[in-house]
Amino acid sequence: MAGDANDPKLRSWVEVASDSHFPIQNLPFGVGCPKAGGELRVCSAIGDFVLDLAVLDEADAFDETAVAGTEVFHEPTLNAFMALGHEAWSATRQALSRLLRDDCGELRDDTELRERALLPADAVELQLPVDVGDYTDFYSSREHATNVGTMFRGAENALMPNWLHLPVGYHGRSSSIIVSGAPVRRPQGQTRPDDAQPPVFGASRMVDFELEMGFFIGPGNASGDAVPVGEAESHIFGMVLVNDWSARDIQKWEYQPLGPFLAKNFATTISPWVVTLDALEPFRCAGPPQEPAPLENLRGGGDGAFNIALEVWLAPDGGDATRLCQSNCRYLYWSMAQQLAHHASGGCNLRTGDLLASGTISGPTDDSRGSMLELAWRGEQPLTLDSGEQRGSIQDGDIVTLTGWCQGDGFRVGFGECSGKLLPAH
């Protein structure tokens, strides 16, 4: 689908370490500006550098592509670029790949252009890459749903009757989606710590992370039109890491009968770089077998999973980080195509910039559980950090960092980091 931009033998004249998340085979998209000052521009990443696409556009680097004359790279978000569709995305990535290859001197040898277009990553401030219109969070990991169901309903009733027939989800709050690095304030809300007493209002005592991945909608669909599962990926621009911060004690009291509300709407952190499906294509794989077979509108679409290694790290205030979790995106029972097709099946019009997230991605082993709720089993089995401290939930000052990558032959196609520090409640 992406042609030779995915050639594993490609190398760039920009030096890229083998464990960098941003080799020439990736070329993700984001939005940033120089820390010294300047306007937000659309950019890409190569090794330890950020490439200003607006500067390259002014130098006619994209004249042979569908973005020529659109000035989409001068926008403060990716939305206008995402709306152009797959042909424009793919052609842009191909053009960048050509400019950055070790046998191309067009940018490398133009000192003036190179110095304006290629900036050290630590000199650039990355921002929220997309103006997010609507946000939907799914519940697509069978292992996660089984673990949570077992905690609250017992192993014999772990999965609700509908779970194996459709991707369960809820509508989240787009206004509180933040970019990696932004702090998160401990939320306040109503809880009922003692079932024999009335509820109380105060700061949550059970803040949690959720290891998720999300995808952004490029071109949408008209109101009233469904999206066939086999065509769903043509609407997907790319993927990001997602930490769906949760307040478990608030969630426990409020979620019946309509589901999450204040327990989820205070913050959702995403990674700043959006990795395209083209870059992920070599790492496509089969997802878990689905039994019973989905209904016809959710059936088909080929291998819809991606082999993306995922990790979660926690650093206490002033301390070193401990790895809490190792999981993989391929564990998701419901694919992105199925999530999207189900979302639109009733005629819902998805729009450019909408974010759809996977839900917590847990695997089959204890150390692959994608939330503290599962890892510490409701706080009954606290985790011991490398520092000797214990955690049953996230504490004030803790920094939680999600990371993920696809492993190639001598290179990684990765997402960078999705990080946030929990601050005390007001």
C-alpha positions as CSV (number, residue, x, y, z in Angstrom):
1,M,0.0,0.0,0.0
2,A,2.9,2.4,0.8
3,G,5.3,1.3,-2.0
4,D,9.0,1.6,-1.4
5,A,8.8,4.0,1.5
6,N,8.5,0.8,3.7
7,D,11.6,-0.8,2.2
8,P,13.5,-2.2,5.3
9,K,16.8,-1.6,3.6
10,L,16.2,2.2,3.3
11,R,18.6,4.4,5.3
12,S,18.7,8.2,5.7
13,W,21.5,10.7,5.5
14,V,20.1,11.8,8.9
15,E,21.8,9.6,11.5
16,V,19.2,7.5,13.2
17,A,19.9,5.1,16.1
18,S,18.6,1.5,15.7
19,D,16.4,1.9,18.7
20,S,15.0,5.3,17.6
21,H,11.2,5.3,17.1
22,F,11.5,7.5,14.0
23,P,13.6,5.9,11.2
24,I,13.0,6.7,7.6
25,Q,10.4,3.9,7.5
26,N,8.1,5.8,9.9
27,L,7.8,9.5,9.0
28,P,4.9,10.3,11.3
29,F,2.9,13.6,11.3
30,G,2.5,16.1,14.1
31,V,2.3,19.8,14.9
32,G,4.9,22.0,16.6
33,C,6.7,25.3,16.7
34,P,10.3,26.3,17.7
35,K,10.7,26.8,21.4
36,A,12.4,30.1,20.5
37,G,9.1,31.3,19.1
38,G,7.1,31.0,15.9
39,E,3.8,29.7,14.4
40,L,2.5,26.2,14.7
41,R,3.3,24.1,11.6
42,V,2.7,20.6,10.5
43,C,5.9,18.5,10.9
44,S,7.4,15.1,10.7
45,A,10.1,13.2,12.7
46,I,13.4,11.6,11.6
47,G,15.7,10.4,14.3
48,D,16.4,13.2,16.8
49,F,15.1,15.8,14.4
50,V,11.8,17.5,13.4
51,L,11.1,18.3,9.8
52,D,9.1,21.5,9.2
53,L,6.8,20.6,6.3
54,A,5.7,24.2,5.7
55,V,9.3,25.2,4.9
56,L,9.6,22.3,2.5
57,D,6.2,23.2,0.9
58,E,7.5,26.7,0.3
59,A,10.5,25.1,-1.4
60,D,8.2,23.2,-3.8
61,A,9.0,19.8,-2.3
62,F,5.4,18.6,-2.7
63,D,4.6,20.1,-6.1
64,E,4.0,16.6,-7.6
65,T,1.5,15.6,-4.9
66,A,-2.1,16.2,-4.1
67,V,-1.1,18.7,-1.3
68,A,0.4,21.2,-3.8
69,G,-1.2,24.6,-3.5
70,T,-3.3,23.7,-0.5
71,E,-1.1,25.2,2.2
72,V,-2.3,22.5,4.6
73,F,1.2,22.3,6.2
74,H,0.8,26.0,7.4
75,E,-2.2,25.0,9.5
76,P,-1.9,24.8,13.4
77,T,-3.5,21.3,13.3
78,L,-3.4,18.2,11.0
79,N,-7.2,18.4,10.2
80,A,-6.9,20.0,6.8
81,F,-4.2,17.5,5.7
82,M,-6.2,14.6,7.1
83,A,-9.3,15.6,5.2
84,L,-7.4,15.2,1.8
85,G,-7.5,11.4,2.0
86,H,-5.1,8.6,1.6
87,E,-3.6,9.6,-1.8
88,A,-2.4,12.9,-0.3
89,W,-1.0,11.2,2.9
90,S,0.8,8.5,1.0
91,A,2.3,10.9,-1.6
92,T,3.5,13.2,1.1
93,R,5.2,10.4,2.9
94,Q,6.8,9.1,-0.3
95,A,8.1,12.6,-1.1
96,L,9.6,12.9,2.4
97,S,11.2,9.4,2.1
98,R,12.8,10.4,-1.2
99,L,14.3,13.7,0.3
100,L,15.7,11.9,3.3
101,R,17.3,8.8,1.6
102,D,21.0,8.5,1.9
103,D,21.4,8.7,-1.9
104,C,19.5,12.0,-2.3
105,G,21.3,15.3,-1.8
106,E,18.5,17.7,-2.7
107,L,17.8,18.7,1.0
108,R,21.1,17.4,2.5
109,D,23.3,19.6,0.3
110,D,21.1,22.7,0.5
111,T,22.6,24.1,3.7
112,E,20.2,27.1,3.9
113,L,17.1,25.0,3.4
114,R,18.3,22.2,5.6
115,E,18.9,24.5,8.5
116,R,15.4,26.0,8.2
117,A,13.6,22.7,7.7
118,L,15.5,20.3,9.9
119,L,15.4,21.3,13.6
120,P,16.7,19.4,16.6
121,A,13.8,17.7,18.4
122,D,14.7,19.3,21.7
123,A,14.3,22.8,20.1
124,V,10.7,22.1,19.1
125,E,7.6,22.2,21.2
126,L,5.0,19.7,20.1
127,Q,1.4,20.4,20.5
128,L,-1.9,18.5,20.3
129,P,-1.8,17.4,16.7
130,V,-5.5,17.4,15.9
131,D,-8.5,19.6,16.7
132,V,-10.5,16.7,18.1
133,G,-14.2,17.0,17.4
134,D,-15.7,13.8,19.0
135,Y,-14.1,11.2,21.1
136,T,-15.3,7.6,21.5
137,D,-13.6,5.0,23.7
138,F,-14.2,1.3,23.1
139,Y,-13.7,-1.7,25.4
140,S,-12.1,-4.1,22.9
141,S,-9.6,-6.2,24.8
142,R,-11.2,-9.5,25.9
143,E,-8.5,-10.1,28.5
144,H,-9.2,-6.7,30.1
145,A,-13.0,-7.1,30.0
146,T,-12.6,-10.6,31.5
147,N,-10.4,-9.3,34.3
148,V,-12.7,-6.5,35.2
149,G,-15.8,-8.6,34.9
150,T,-14.2,-11.3,37.1
151,M,-13.5,-8.7,39.8
152,F,-17.0,-7.4,40.0
153,R,-19.3,-10.2,38.8
154,G,-17.2,-13.4,39.2
155,A,-15.5,-15.6,36.6
156,E,-18.7,-17.2,35.5
157,N,-20.3,-13.9,34.5
158,A,-17.1,-12.0,33.5
159,L,-18.3,-11.0,30.0
160,M,-21.7,-9.4,29.5
161,P,-23.9,-11.2,26.9
162,N,-23.3,-8.6,24.2
163,W,-19.5,-8.4,24.5
164,L,-18.6,-11.1,21.9
165,H,-21.1,-9.7,19.4
166,L,-20.2,-6.0,19.1
167,P,-17.5,-3.6,20.1
168,V,-18.8,-2.0,23.3
169,G,-18.0,1.7,23.7
170,Y,-19.0,5.0,25.2
171,H,-18.7,8.7,24.1
172,G,-15.9,10.5,25.9
173,R,-15.0,14.2,26.4
174,S,-12.9,15.7,23.6
175,S,-12.3,19.0,25.4
176,S,-10.1,17.3,28.0
177,I,-7.8,15.5,25.5
178,I,-4.3,16.7,26.1
179,V,-0.9,16.1,24.6
180,S,1.9,14.1,26.2
181,G,3.8,16.2,28.8
182,A,0.8,18.1,30.0
183,P,0.1,17.6,33.8
184,V,-3.1,15.9,35.0
185,R,-5.0,17.2,38.1
186,R,-6.4,14.6,40.5
187,P,-10.2,14.8,40.0
188,Q,-12.8,15.3,42.6
189,G,-16.2,13.7,42.6
190,Q,-18.8,11.7,44.4
191,T,-17.8,8.3,45.8
192,R,-19.3,5.8,48.2
193,P,-16.5,4.1,50.1
194,D,-18.8,2.5,52.6
195,D,-21.9,0.8,51.2
196,A,-23.6,1.2,54.5
197,Q,-23.2,5.0,54.5
198,P,-24.3,7.8,52.2
199,P,-21.9,9.0,49.4
200,V,-19.3,11.7,50.0
201,F,-17.7,14.3,47.8
202,G,-13.9,14.7,47.6
203,A,-10.7,13.9,45.8
204,S,-10.5,10.5,44.1
205,R,-8.4,8.0,46.0
206,M,-8.1,5.5,43.1
207,V,-6.6,7.3,40.1
208,D,-5.6,4.8,37.4
209,F,-4.0,4.7,33.9
210,E,-5.3,2.8,31.0
211,L,-3.0,1.6,28.2
212,E,-4.8,2.2,25.0
213,M,-4.2,3.1,21.3
214,G,-6.4,5.4,19.3
215,F,-6.9,6.3,15.7
216,F,-8.0,9.5,13.9
217,I,-10.6,9.8,11.3
218,G,-9.5,11.4,8.0
219,P,-12.4,11.7,5.5
220,G,-15.7,11.1,7.3
221,N,-19.0,9.7,6.1
222,A,-22.3,11.5,5.5
223,S,-25.0,11.4,8.1
224,G,-27.2,8.3,7.5
225,D,-24.5,6.4,5.6
226,A,-22.9,3.3,7.1
227,V,-19.3,2.4,6.5
228,P,-18.7,-1.2,5.3
229,V,-16.1,-2.9,7.4
230,G,-14.0,-3.6,4.3
231,E,-13.8,0.1,3.6
232,A,-13.3,1.3,7.1
233,E,-9.5,1.7,7.0
234,S,-9.7,4.1,4.1
235,H,-11.2,6.6,6.7
236,I,-8.3,6.1,9.2
237,F,-5.4,8.6,9.0
238,G,-3.2,7.1,11.7
239,M,-2.7,5.9,15.2
240,V,-1.5,7.4,18.6
241,L,-0.9,6.1,22.1
242,V,-3.7,6.9,24.5
243,N,-3.8,7.0,28.3
244,D,-7.4,7.1,29.3
245,W,-6.9,8.4,32.9
246,S,-9.6,6.9,35.2
247,A,-10.9,7.5,38.7
248,R,-11.9,4.0,39.8
249,D,-13.7,5.0,43.0
250,I,-15.8,7.6,41.2
251,Q,-16.4,5.1,38.4
252,K,-17.6,2.4,40.7
253,W,-20.3,4.6,42.2
254,E,-21.5,6.5,39.0
255,Y,-21.3,4.0,36.2
256,Q,-24.7,2.3,36.7
257,P,-26.9,2.4,34.6
258,L,-25.3,4.5,31.8
259,G,-21.6,4.0,32.2
260,P,-18.5,6.2,32.7
261,F,-18.9,10.0,33.1
262,L,-16.8,12.1,35.7
263,A,-14.5,9.1,36.2
264,K,-13.2,9.5,32.7
265,N,-13.8,13.1,31.5
266,F,-11.1,14.9,33.5
267,A,-8.1,14.0,31.2
268,T,-7.1,11.8,28.3
269,T,-3.4,12.0,27.2
270,I,-2.3,11.2,23.7
271,S,1.1,11.0,22.1
272,P,2.1,13.9,19.8
273,W,3.1,11.9,16.7
274,V,0.4,10.3,14.5
275,V,1.8,7.2,12.8
276,T,0.1,6.4,9.5
277,L,-1.4,3.0,8.6
278,D,1.0,3.0,5.6
279,A,4.0,3.0,8.0
280,L,2.4,0.2,10.1
281,E,1.4,-2.0,7.1
282,P,4.5,-4.3,7.3
283,F,3.5,-5.1,10.9
284,R,-0.1,-6.1,10.1
285,C,-1.1,-9.5,11.6
286,A,-4.2,-11.5,12.5
287,G,-6.1,-10.7,15.6
288,P,-7.5,-13.2,18.0
289,P,-10.0,-15.7,16.6
290,Q,-13.6,-14.4,16.9
291,E,-16.1,-17.0,18.1
292,P,-19.0,-16.8,17.6
293,A,-18.5,-15.2,14.2
294,P,-19.5,-11.6,14.1
295,L,-22.7,-10.6,12.3
296,E,-22.4,-9.8,8.6
297,N,-21.8,-6.1,9.1
298,L,-18.8,-6.7,11.2
299,R,-17.3,-9.6,9.3
300,G,-14.4,-9.5,6.9
301,G,-11.8,-6.8,6.2
302,G,-8.8,-9.2,6.4
303,D,-6.1,-9.1,9.0
304,G,-7.0,-6.1,11.1
305,A,-4.4,-6.2,13.9
306,F,-0.9,-4.7,14.2
307,N,2.1,-6.2,16.1
308,I,2.8,-3.1,18.2
309,A,4.8,-3.8,21.4
310,L,3.5,-1.6,24.3
311,E,4.9,-0.7,27.7
312,V,3.9,1.4,30.7
313,W,6.4,2.9,33.1
314,L,5.8,4.7,36.4
315,A,8.3,7.2,38.0
316,P,7.5,8.4,41.5
317,D,8.2,12.0,42.2
318,G,11.9,12.5,41.9
319,G,12.6,8.8,41.4
320,D,13.5,6.4,38.7
321,A,10.9,4.7,36.5
322,T,9.7,1.1,36.9
323,R,8.2,-0.8,34.1
324,L,4.7,-1.9,35.1
325,C,3.4,-3.6,32.0
326,Q,4.3,-5.1,28.7
327,S,1.4,-5.7,26.3
328,N,0.7,-5.7,22.5
329,C,-1.9,-4.1,20.3
330,R,-2.4,-7.5,18.5
331,Y,-4.3,-8.7,21.6
332,L,-7.3,-6.5,20.8
333,Y,-10.4,-8.7,20.0
334,W,-12.2,-6.0,18.0
335,S,-10.2,-4.4,15.2
336,M,-10.1,-0.7,14.3
337,A,-12.1,-1.5,11.2
338,Q,-14.8,-3.2,13.2
339,Q,-14.9,-0.4,15.8
340,L,-15.3,2.2,13.0
341,A,-17.9,0.2,11.1
342,H,-19.9,-0.5,14.2
343,H,-19.7,3.2,15.2
344,A,-21.2,4.3,11.8
345,S,-23.6,1.3,11.4
346,G,-26.6,3.3,12.6
347,G,-25.8,6.3,10.4
348,C,-23.6,8.3,12.7
349,N,-21.5,10.7,10.7
350,L,-17.9,10.4,11.7
351,R,-15.9,13.6,10.9
352,T,-12.3,14.6,10.2
353,G,-10.4,14.8,13.5
354,D,-12.7,12.4,15.5
355,L,-10.7,10.2,17.8
356,L,-11.6,6.5,18.4
357,A,-9.7,4.7,21.2
358,S,-9.4,1.0,21.8
359,G,-10.0,0.7,25.5
360,T,-7.4,-0.9,27.8
361,I,-5.2,-3.3,26.0
362,S,-4.4,-6.3,28.3
363,G,-2.8,-9.5,27.4
364,P,-2.9,-13.1,28.7
365,T,-0.2,-12.8,31.3
366,D,-0.2,-11.0,34.7
367,D,2.5,-8.5,33.5
368,S,0.5,-7.7,30.4
369,R,-2.5,-6.2,32.2
370,G,-3.0,-2.7,30.9
371,S,-4.3,-0.9,34.0
372,M,-3.4,-0.6,37.7
373,L,-6.8,-1.9,38.5
374,E,-5.8,-5.2,37.0
375,L,-2.1,-5.2,37.9
376,A,-2.8,-4.6,41.6
377,W,-6.1,-6.4,41.4
378,R,-8.3,-3.7,42.9
379,G,-5.5,-2.7,45.2
380,E,-5.5,-6.0,47.0
381,Q,-2.1,-7.0,45.5
382,P,-0.1,-3.7,45.4
383,L,2.9,-3.5,43.0
384,T,6.4,-3.0,44.4
385,L,8.4,-0.4,42.4
386,D,12.1,-0.6,41.9
387,S,12.5,2.0,44.6
388,G,10.7,-0.3,47.1
389,E,7.6,1.9,47.2
390,Q,4.3,0.2,46.7
391,R,1.4,1.2,44.5
392,G,-2.2,0.2,44.3
393,S,-3.1,3.3,42.4
394,I,-1.4,6.4,41.0
395,Q,-0.1,8.8,43.6
396,D,0.4,12.6,43.4
397,G,3.7,13.3,41.7
398,D,3.8,10.0,39.8
399,I,4.7,10.3,36.1
400,V,3.1,7.6,34.0
401,T,4.6,7.0,30.5
402,L,3.2,4.8,27.8
403,T,5.4,3.8,24.8
404,G,5.0,1.5,21.8
405,W,6.8,0.4,18.7
406,C,6.9,-2.1,15.9
407,Q,10.2,-4.0,15.6
408,G,11.7,-4.2,12.1
409,D,15.0,-5.7,11.0
410,G,17.5,-3.3,12.5
411,F,14.9,-0.5,13.0
412,R,11.8,0.4,15.0
413,V,8.6,2.2,13.8
414,G,7.4,3.8,17.0
415,F,5.1,6.3,18.6
416,G,7.5,8.0,21.0
417,E,6.0,8.6,24.4
418,C,2.6,9.4,26.0
419,S,3.4,10.8,29.4
420,G,1.7,12.7,32.2
421,K,2.3,13.7,35.8
422,L,-0.5,13.5,38.4
423,L,-0.9,16.7,40.4
424,P,-2.8,17.0,43.7
425,A,-6.5,17.9,43.7
426,H,-7.3,21.6,44.1
